[in-house]
Every structure is written in C-alpha cells, then in structure tokens.
Amino acid sequence: MKLSSKKAVFFDKDGTLNYSVFWNNKYRAPRKVSETFFYRGLTEQFQILNELDFLIFLVTNQPDISNGDIESINYSEIINHIRKSFDIVEVATCIHSSEKQCLCRKPSPRLLFDLSSRHNIELKNSWMVGDRISDIKAGKLAGCKTILISRELNVFSVYDSKPDYLASSTSDAILKILEERNN
C-alpha cells in the first residue's frame, strides 16, 4: 500500500523569510541571531499553510559558512531561532560557494529532490518561493510551481527562467499559493 503524497512549500531563507543585512554597501546573510529579523505576518501565514496540509521547508545556499564569514555555531543558532518562530519540517543547506560546483547548490534541484524523497512530497503540487533566479531554476528543475519575490516589478524580461508568479513580498507569495489552491 502506497502512502499518499504530500505537498510542500520550499522557502529560501535570506531575503525571503528574513531580511538581508546591508553591510559594506551590499546585502549579505545575517551572521548572528541579533541580525536576524523576520518579515511581518509570516508566522500566522505559515500556520495557515500548515492547516492546509502544506509541509514547510527552508532550502538555502549559505556559502558564508565555507568561506569562513560565519561560524557553524552561529548558523546553528540562527536556524534554531527560525525553528522556534516557525513550524518548519526541515532546513536543507548548501554551504558551498559557487566555485565548488557542487551538486546541492541552487539552482540545482538536489536539495528539493532529497527532501521530497525523505518526506514523500509530490513536487508537482508543491511550490518553491525565493528572491533569486537560482531559487526559481531549482524549483522549475524539480517540477514545482515557482514564485519570485521581487521588490521591482519589471524583472521578468531579464531572467532566462521565468517564475510562474511574481510577488512583491513573501506574504504576497503565500496569498498567491492560497488563491491557486482555492481555484
């Protein structure tokens, strides 16, 4: 007897779940809990997704770990902080820089495939939400529906992998998922 497949929402972390940090004239991932601030309203919206039987995962590239810009202990503390705030099933992290050409770094769908296998997720009924085109490519390659969070509305023409939807915020992305579910 086959278990029924589940649906999921895979979220990127920085710029999607929490604010990126502006430092030295560029944005970077938070490197300690005191720098980690979540976008408003997400706790309640994640609860709605959970009530509708969506499993929630974080899928994130964190090259700052292998580059030595953040210590593993600080990253673990940030992840524990996130888990205390949100009902997340699992966090999948690639710590490699783009130069390493590993198999797990987004835009590779490897982390999504691994999570799908472990949790019996049907990817065609699932979503990848992120603020970078690498998130969208990973979602598309895995067979998920995709939402790009962009603070700029005229971005479609510059990407070679178009998202299914464009959202102005993570809250807006979650509303799109709920709208699609109700249609």
N, C-alpha and C positions, 0 to 999 in steps of 0.2 A: 504494500500500500504506500503510495507516494504522498508525502506531506504537501499541503498546499503552499504555493509560493507566496512570498511576502513582497510588499512594495516598500520602497525606501526613498528618503531624500538625503543625498550626499551634499554636504556643505563644505566649501572651502573655509578656512579659518580667518586669516588676516584680510581685512577689507570687506569681509562678508559677515562673519559673526561678531568680530571685534574691530575696533578702529586700528588702523595702522598708525605708527608713530612717525611724526615728522621730525627728522633729526639730520643735521648737516646738509640741509637743502634737498633732502629726498625722503621718501617714505620707506619704512622698514617694519619688520615684525616686532611686536613687544618682546623685550628680553627679560622681563620680570613681571610678577603679578601686579605690582604697583603701576605698571604701564598698560595693563590690560583692561580696557573699557568696552563693554558690550553695547551694541546698538539697542535703542529703546524698544520695548514691547516684544522682544523675541521670546522671552520665557513663556509668556501667555500664548503666543502663536505656535511655539513648539509643542505646548500642551495640546492645542487643537489638532496638530498633525498626529501626535501620539494617540489621541482619542479616535482619530480616523484610521488607526492601524498602520500609520507610516512609521517605519523604523528610521531613526535619525543617526547619521554618521558624520564625522568630520574626516575629510580627505585633504591632506595638506602637504605642500612642499616646504621643508624647513632647512634650507642649505646653511643657515647661520650656525647650525649645530656642528656640521662637519668642517665649516670654515673657522670654527673657534670663536665666533662672535656671541654665542650664547652657550652657557654650560647646560649639560643634560639635566642637572638637578633643577635649574631654573625653568627649563622647558617642562619638566615633570610637574613642577608646582603650578605652572600656567594651565596645564591640562587638568590637573586636579581642581583648580579654581573653576574651569569651564564645566567640568562634570558636576560640581556642586550646584552650579547655576542652571544647568540644562540636563534634560533626560536624553543623554546620548548613549547609544548602544556601544559604539567603539570608535576610537580615533586611529586612523591609519596615517602614518607619517613617513614621508621620504626625506631622509636627512642629506641626500647627496646634492652636490652642486651640478649645474647643467653640463659642466665639463666632464663629469664622470660618465655620462651617457648610460646611466643605469636603466634597469627595466621597470622601476617603480615610480619614477618621477613623472608627474603630469607634464605633458599631455598623454603619456602612456596610460592606458586604462587598467593596468595591472592591479592597482590597489582596489579599484572598484570590482574587478573580477574576483579577487581574493575575498573581499567582504561578501560578495554575492554567493560565493561557494560556501563559505562558513555559516551564513545566516539564511540560506535558501531564499534568496531575493530574486525576483523576476525583474530583470533590468529594464525591459521594455515598458513596464508600468512604474518605473522609478525616475527620479529627477537628479540632475547634477546642477547645483547653484554655485556660482562663483563670480569673481570680479575680474578674471583674466581669461584670455582666449585659451590658455592651456587647460583651464577648467572645462571650457566648452568642448574642446577637442577630446579630452579624456571622456567626458560624458557621451559624446557622439560615438566615439570608437567603442564604448561599452554598450551602446544601444539604448541609452537613457534619453529622456527629454531634457532639454537644457535651458537654463535661464542665465543670462549675463546681467550682472548688476553693473550699471554704468551711470555715473553722475552726469555724463554727457550724452545727450540723446541722439546725436548724429554719428554714431560709431559703426553702424552696420557695414558701410562701404569699405572700411579699411581692413576688415577681417576676412581671412580665407576660409574660415569655418564659422558659419553664421549660427547663432543660437536660435532655438525655437521661439524664445521670448526675450525681450529686453525689459529690465525692471530698473527703477530709479533707486531702489533700496532693497534690503533683504526682506523687510516687511511686505513691500510691494510684490516681491518674488513669491512669497508664501501665499499672498492673496491670489496670485495667478494660478498657483497649484490648486488652491481650493476651488477657484472658478472652474478650472478644467475638470476637476473631479465631479463637480455638480452638473456638468454638461453631458 
